[in-house]
Amino acid sequence: MMKSRHWLVKQEPDSYSWDDFVRDGGTSWDGVRNYQARNNLRAMQAGDPVLFYASGEGREVVGIAEVEKGAYPDPTADDPAWVSVRLKPVRKLARAVTLAEIRAQPALARMPLIRHTRLSVMPITASEFKAVVKRGG
């Protein structure tokens, strides 16, 4: 069995919030049209842990999700090269971990969230995942 990778996905709460995600019991993570993010989606495997980041005004990690189904053709795309994955919620963090908090942690300085600010789907290390979850309780 392949070792799980860890991920962070960003979403505008105005278009699809953590509460929407929980209410739906999961969702197809589709509509991604950035090549680097698409390649990250392709690498996701069922069981991989995911941080759910609310972008826009809040700019904070609000919950933990899991890849329920790996890459499959994106139903919103005409081109079969675009893919989506199915994500399911695991749990909301006891408190959101803000981008400012993440930036203030030397151990998280190399996180793609800080270095590649426009990327919506990104790999993170197991230690980065654990550090954010620990801060969020």
N, C-alpha and C positions, 0 to 999 in steps of 0.2 A: 504494500500500500504506500502511496506517495505521501510524504509529509505535508501537512496542511500549510498553506501560506496564509498570511494575514493581510487584510485589506481595509481601506477606508473609502467610503462612497459619500459624495456630497449631494445634497438635495436642497432646493429652495423650499422652505416651509410653506410659503404661499401657494406653491403648486402641488406639493405632496409632503405632508408633515409626518413626523414620527407617529402621531396619533392616527393619521390616515393609514399608515403602514400597519399599525397594530390592529386597527379596526378591520382591515382587509385580510389579516392573517398572513400577509406576504404579498409580493408583487413581482411582476416581470420587470427587470431593470433594463428598459429599452429606450430607444430614442437617442442613444449616445452616438455622436457624429464626430468624435475626435479620434484620430488614428491611434495615438498612444493609449487613450482610455479603452478603445476597442481591443487592442492587444492585451491589456490588463484583464478585460472581461473574458477573453479567450483563455487566459491562464487560470481563471477561477475554477475550483473543483468543489463538488458537493461536500459539505462539512467544514469548509474554510470559514473561520471567524471574520466578521466584518464590523468596523466601527461606522455608525450612522452619524454623519456630520450635517448639521443644519447650517447651510450657508446663508448669505444675505445678511439680514440685520443681526441675528443672534451670533453667528459664527462660533458654533460650539458642537462638541460631540455630545449627543444626547442619549445614544443607546447602542446596544450590541445586537447585531443580526448574524445570520449564517447563510452561506450559499446552500440553497436547497437543491438546485439543479444547475449544472455547468452550462457552458455556452451552447446556444442553439440559435437558429436564424431569427433575427429581429423582425417581429411581425409588423413593425411600423416602417420598415425599409423596403424599397424596391430592389435594392442590390443585396444579393445573398452574402456578400462579404461582411455586412454589419451583423453583429450578434447581440444577444441579450442573455442575462442569467436570471434565475428565479431566486429571490432572497426572502427569508422569513425572519420575523423579529424573535429575539431571544429574551432580552429584558432591557428596560429603561435604566439608565444610570441613576443612582440616588440623587446625584446633582450633575448638571451639565459641566463639561470641562471646556472652558473657553479657549479660543485661539491665542489670546494674550497669555493665558496660563501655560499653554503648550510652548509658545515662544520663549517663555521665561525659564524653561527647564533645559539645562545644558544637555541632558541625556536625549532630548527630543530635537535638538538643533538640526539634525540631518533629515528629519522627517520630510517626505515629499510635500506634505501640506504646507510647509513653510517655504520650500524651495520652488515648487511648481504650483503656484497658487491657483491657476486656472484649470488644472486637471481635475476631472470629476470622479475618476475611479483610479485608485493608486495602491500599489503594494506598500506595506509597512512591515517592519520587523516584529518578531514575537515580543521582543523586549519593549518596543514602542507601544504595541498593543497593551501589554500588561501595565506599563507605566500610566497610560491614559485611563485604563479601567480602574486602577488603584486610586487615582485622583478622584474619579467619579463615584467611588464607593459601590 
